[in-house]
Amino acid sequence: MPDVAFSVLGSVEANVGDRTVALGGGRQRALLAALLLSAGRVVSVDRLVDEL
């Protein structure tokens, strides 16, 4: 299974192996960033709504 890496400093990016993955629009990238910054913790729907 290839390595998956995420970047949240600067632009939000996802890389699988040596390939950059398209993440979609601004809200999708903002959602991913909010979830990545809360890794290992439960994130409520209310908090996600506030973040977006």
C-alpha positions in Angstrom: 0.0 0.0 0.0 1.5 3.4 -1.0 2.3 6.1 1.6 -0.3 8.8 2.1 0.9 12.3 3.2 -1.1 15.5 3.9 0.1 19.1 3.9 -1.8 21.8 5.7 0.8 24.6 5.8 0.3 26.7 2.7 -2.1 25.0 0.4 -3.9 21.9 1.6 -2.6 18.9 -0.4 -2.7 15.1 -0.3 0.0 12.9 -1.8 -0.3 9.2 -2.5 3.2 7.9 -3.1 4.8 10.4 -5.4 1.5 11.6 -6.9 -0.6 14.6 -5.8 -4.3 13.9 -5.4 -7.0 16.4 -6.4 -9.0 17.4 -3.4 -11.8 19.4 -4.9 -13.1 22.8 -4.0 -12.3 25.2 -1.1 -14.9 23.8 1.3 -13.6 20.2 0.8 -10.0 21.3 1.4 -11.2 23.3 4.5 -13.0 20.3 5.8 -10.0 18.0 5.3 -7.7 20.6 7.0 -10.1 20.8 10.0 -10.2 17.0 10.4 -6.4 16.7 10.0 -5.8 19.4 12.6 -8.0 17.4 15.0 -6.4 14.0 14.2 -7.2 11.4 16.9 -10.0 13.5 18.4 -13.8 13.5 17.9 -14.9 16.5 15.9 -18.6 17.5 16.3 -20.8 18.5 13.4 -21.3 21.8 15.1 -17.6 22.5 15.1 -17.2 21.5 11.5 -20.1 23.8 10.5 -18.4 26.7 12.4 -15.1 25.9 10.7 -16.7 25.9 7.2 
